[in-house]
């Protein structure tokens, strides 16, 4: 967050430094971008990524969800809540993080984008029947599946919405926002084309601890079997685990996937019982040192590589 006040001597020194930087053709910037630009607050990582890519050095982006934290369980500090009211733009998604929904309603930011209002969210359904006694797992916690960002085409929709909002807030730099957005859309379009090739793979079914990949599975003709439903920290029942194991056998599954932010204990146990491999399928709710890539595109490419290996894509 930017400093809002400082002692007179510090302000004077800062003014001298800013003048020197201006004369030399440079600008002072923080981790998220120019300190003279728009303040953007993102609820969690995928929205941070889009804002940084579209805004470039014209925005300073703050992520409410710290790296390594599970965004489903986010609790906000008083300082974070206050930052929403001071922000030029807030990117969030109703129905995913209750604390953020409440804070946005209380803080009344200058502008906001609720991604749930621009991307049609799907009902939380399993790709295959897990049995009536345990169908849906913990899906009753969500009215809709919130993981829409795992479909690159949805990310294109979000990119265009951020472009339009930033251009309205800062019309002077609208051309730069459009150019940045076009570059990101190009990358996302290539990513979409690469994932589309999964339709040619021998195997269509995959098993993952966190059933976050429903949008991806639907888009590219795959079948997702989720061990724990939409909430990654939900403990699956013994009946659900037994059903997943049977489905894995029936469908010739080679790999049990888990994610980096949650324990791999259940995945490893199921894989061990069946003599299968384990691998990471990252729902991209945050980037850490353990992530297989430094940004959304790179981690999605790693997800693609893992699926290609598991699904016998040659």
C-alpha positions in Angstrom: 0.0 0.0 0.0 1.3 3.5 -0.7 2.3 5.8 2.1 -0.5 8.4 2.6 1.4 10.8 4.8 5.0 11.5 6.0 6.9 14.0 8.1 7.7 17.2 6.3 11.4 16.4 5.9 10.6 13.0 4.3 8.1 14.6 2.0 10.6 17.2 0.9 13.2 14.5 0.2 10.7 12.5 -1.7 9.8 15.5 -3.8 13.5 16.1 -4.7 13.9 12.4 -5.6 10.8 12.4 -7.8 12.0 15.5 -9.6 15.3 14.0 -10.3 13.7 10.8 -11.6 11.4 12.8 -13.9 14.4 14.8 -15.3 16.2 11.5 -16.0 13.2 10.0 -17.7 12.6 7.4 -15.0 9.7 6.8 -12.7 9.5 5.5 -9.1 7.6 2.2 -8.9 6.7 -0.5 -6.3 6.3 -4.2 -6.7 2.9 -3.8 -8.5 3.8 -0.9 -10.8 4.0 2.9 -10.8 3.2 4.5 -7.5 1.6 7.4 -9.5 -0.8 5.0 -11.3 -4.2 3.4 -10.4 -4.5 1.4 -7.3 -6.0 -2.0 -8.1 -7.0 -4.6 -5.5 -7.4 -8.2 -6.6 -9.2 -10.8 -4.4 -6.8 -13.6 -5.4 -4.1 -14.5 -7.9 -5.8 -15.0 -11.3 -7.3 -11.6 -11.1 -4.0 -10.1 -9.9 -2.3 -11.6 -13.0 -4.8 -10.1 -15.4 -4.6 -6.7 -13.7 -0.8 -6.6 -13.9 -0.7 -7.8 -17.5 -3.3 -5.3 -18.7 -2.3 -2.4 -16.5 1.5 -2.8 -16.8 3.4 0.0 -15.2 0.3 2.2 -15.0 -1.2 0.3 -12.1 -0.2 -0.9 -8.6 -1.9 -4.2 -7.8 -2.5 -5.6 -4.3 -3.5 -9.2 -3.8 -5.7 -9.8 -0.8 -4.8 -13.5 -0.7 -1.2 -14.0 0.4 1.0 -16.5 -1.6 0.6 -20.0 -0.1 -2.8 -19.2 1.5 -5.9 -21.0 0.6 -8.3 -18.4 -0.9 -11.4 -20.3 0.0 -10.7 -19.6 3.7 -9.6 -16.0 3.4 -10.1 -13.7 6.4 -9.3 -10.0 5.9 -7.5 -7.7 8.2 -8.9 -4.2 9.0 -6.2 -2.7 6.9 -7.1 -4.9 3.9 -10.8 -4.0 4.3 -9.9 -0.3 4.4 -7.8 -0.7 1.2 -10.9 -1.6 -0.8 -12.4 1.8 -0.1 -9.2 3.5 -1.2 -8.8 1.5 -4.4 -9.5 2.8 -7.8 -10.6 -0.7 -8.9 -11.4 -3.9 -7.1 -11.5 -7.3 -8.9 -13.4 -10.1 -7.1 -15.9 -12.8 -7.5 -19.1 -13.1 -5.5 -19.8 -16.5 -3.9 -16.2 -17.5 -3.6 -14.7 -15.5 -0.7 -17.4 -14.4 1.7 -15.0 -12.1 3.5 -14.3 -10.2 0.3 -18.0 -10.0 -0.6 -18.8 -8.4 2.7 -15.8 -6.0 2.6 -16.7 -4.8 -0.9 -20.3 -4.1 0.2 -19.1 -2.2 3.2 -16.2 -0.3 1.6 -17.9 0.9 -1.6 -14.8 1.1 -3.8 -14.6 3.7 -6.6 -15.0 0.9 -9.2 -15.3 -2.8 -9.1 -15.6 -5.9 -11.4 -17.5 -8.8 -10.1 -16.3 -11.6 -12.4 -19.4 -13.7 -11.6 -21.4 -11.0 -13.4 -19.4 -11.3 -16.6 -18.6 -15.0 -16.8 -21.6 -17.4 -16.6 -20.8 -19.7 -13.6 -21.7 -23.4 -14.0 -23.5 -25.6 -11.5 -21.2 -27.8 -9.4 -21.6 -31.1 -11.1 -19.4 -34.2 -11.3 -18.3 -35.5 -14.7 -19.2 -39.0 -13.6 -21.6 -40.4 -11.0 -20.0 -40.9 -7.6 -23.1 -42.5 -6.1 -26.2 -41.1 -4.6 -25.1 -41.4 -1.0 -22.1 -39.1 -1.5 -22.9 -37.3 -4.8 -21.4 -33.8 -5.0 -19.2 -34.2 -1.9 -19.1 -30.7 -0.3 -20.5 -29.0 -3.3 -23.4 -27.7 -1.2 -20.9 -25.0 0.1 -21.1 -23.4 -3.4 -24.2 -22.3 -5.3 -22.0 -22.3 -8.4 -18.6 -23.7 -9.3 -16.3 -20.7 -8.7 -13.2 -21.9 -10.7 -14.0 -20.3 -14.0 -10.4 -19.0 -14.5 -9.2 -22.5 -15.3 -10.8 -22.1 -18.7 -8.5 -19.8 -20.8 -11.4 -18.5 -22.8 -13.0 -17.2 -19.6 -9.7 -15.5 -18.8 -10.0 -13.7 -22.2 -13.4 -12.4 -21.1 -12.0 -11.2 -17.8 -9.0 -9.5 -19.6 -11.4 -7.6 -21.9 -13.5 -6.4 -18.9 -10.4 -5.2 -17.1 -9.2 -3.4 -20.2 -12.5 -1.6 -20.5 -12.6 -0.6 -16.9 -9.1 0.7 -16.7 -9.6 2.6 -20.0 -12.6 4.3 -18.5 -10.8 5.1 -15.2 -7.7 6.4 -17.0 -8.8 7.4 -20.5 -5.5 9.1 -21.2 -3.8 5.7 -21.3 -6.6 3.7 -22.9 -4.5 2.8 -26.0 -1.8 1.3 -23.8 -4.4 -0.8 -21.9 -5.8 -2.0 -25.2 -2.4 -3.0 -26.5 -1.5 -4.8 -23.2 -4.8 -6.6 -23.3 -4.3 -7.6 -26.9 -0.9 -9.2 -26.0 -2.5 -11.2 -23.2 -5.4 -12.3 -25.3 -2.9 -13.6 -27.9 -1.2 -15.7 -25.2 -4.4 -17.0 -23.8 -5.7 -17.9 -27.3 -2.5 -19.9 -27.9 -3.0 -21.6 -24.6 -6.6 -22.5 -25.5 -5.4 -24.0 -28.8 -2.8 -26.1 -27.0 -5.4 -27.5 -24.5 -7.8 -28.2 -27.3 -5.4 -30.9 -28.5 -6.2 -33.0 -25.3 -9.3 -34.1 -27.3 -7.0 -36.3 -29.3 -5.6 -38.2 -26.3 -6.4 -41.8 -25.6 -7.5 -41.1 -22.1 -10.3 -38.6 -21.2 -10.8 -39.2 -17.5 -8.6 -37.8 -14.8 -8.8 -38.0 -11.0 -7.9 -35.0 -8.8 -8.2 -34.2 -5.1 -9.7 -30.8 -5.7 -12.6 -30.8 -8.2 -11.6 -27.4 -9.5 -11.3 -28.4 -13.1 -14.9 -28.7 -14.2 -14.7 -25.7 -16.6 -11.5 -27.0 -18.1 -12.9 -30.6 -18.4 -16.1 -29.3 -20.1 -14.2 -27.0 -22.5 -11.8 -29.7 -23.7 -14.0 -32.9 -23.6 -12.5 -34.4 -20.5 -14.1 -36.2 -17.5 -13.1 -35.0 -14.0 -13.4 -37.2 -11.0 -13.0 -35.1 -7.8 -11.9 -36.8 -4.6 -12.9 -33.9 -2.3 -15.4 -31.8 -4.3 -15.0 -28.0 -4.8 -13.5 -27.3 -1.4 -10.0 -28.7 -1.2 -9.8 -29.1 2.5 -13.0 -31.2 2.8 -12.3 -34.7 4.0 -13.8 -37.3 1.6 -15.8 -40.1 3.1 -14.6 -43.7 2.9 -17.5 -44.5 0.6 -16.4 -41.7 -1.8 -12.8 -42.8 -1.8 -13.9 -46.4 -2.6 -16.1 -45.1 -5.4 -13.2 -43.0 -6.8 -10.9 -46.0 -6.7 -13.4 -48.2 -8.6 -13.8 -45.5 -11.2 -10.1 -45.1 -11.6 -9.8 -48.8 -12.3 -12.8 -48.9 -14.7 -11.4 -45.9 -16.7 -7.8 -46.9 -16.9 -6.6 -43.9 -15.0 -2.8 -43.7 -14.7 -2.4 -40.8 -12.3 -3.9 -39.3 -9.2 -3.5 -35.5 -9.2 -3.1 -33.3 -6.1 -2.4 -29.6 -5.7 0.5 -27.7 -4.1 -1.5 -25.7 -1.5 -3.2 -28.8 0.1 -1.8 -32.0 1.5 -1.2 -34.9 -0.9 -2.0 -37.5 1.7 -5.3 -38.7 0.3 -4.0 -38.7 -3.3 -0.9 -40.6 -2.4 -3.0 -43.2 -0.4 -5.3 -43.8 -3.3 -2.4 -44.0 -5.8 -0.5 -46.4 -3.5 -3.5 -48.7 -3.2 -3.9 -48.8 -7.0 -0.3 -48.8 -8.0 -0.7 -45.5 -9.8 1.5 -42.4 -10.2 0.8 -39.0 -8.6 1.3 -35.6 -10.1 0.4 -32.0 -9.6 -2.6 -30.3 -11.2 -2.6 -26.8 -10.0 -5.9 -24.9 -9.6 -3.9 -21.6 -9.7 -5.4 -20.0 -6.7 -1.9 -18.7 -5.8 1.7 -18.7 -6.9 4.4 -20.0 -4.5 8.0 -21.2 -4.7 6.5 -24.7 -5.2 4.4 -23.7 -8.2 5.5 -25.2 -11.5 5.8 -21.8 -13.2 6.1 -18.1 -12.4 2.7 -16.9 -13.6 -0.7 -18.1 -14.8 0.4 -19.0 -18.3 3.4 -21.0 -17.2 1.5 -23.0 -14.6 -1.3 -23.7 -17.0 1.3 -25.0 -19.5 2.6 -27.3 -16.7 -0.9 -28.5 -16.0 -1.2 -29.3 -19.7 2.0 -31.2 -19.7 0.9 -33.3 -16.7 -2.5 -34.1 -18.4 -0.8 -35.0 -21.6 1.4 -37.5 -19.8 -1.4 -39.0 -17.7 -3.8 -39.2 -20.6 -1.4 -40.9 -23.0 -1.3 -38.1 -25.5 1.9 -39.3 -27.2 
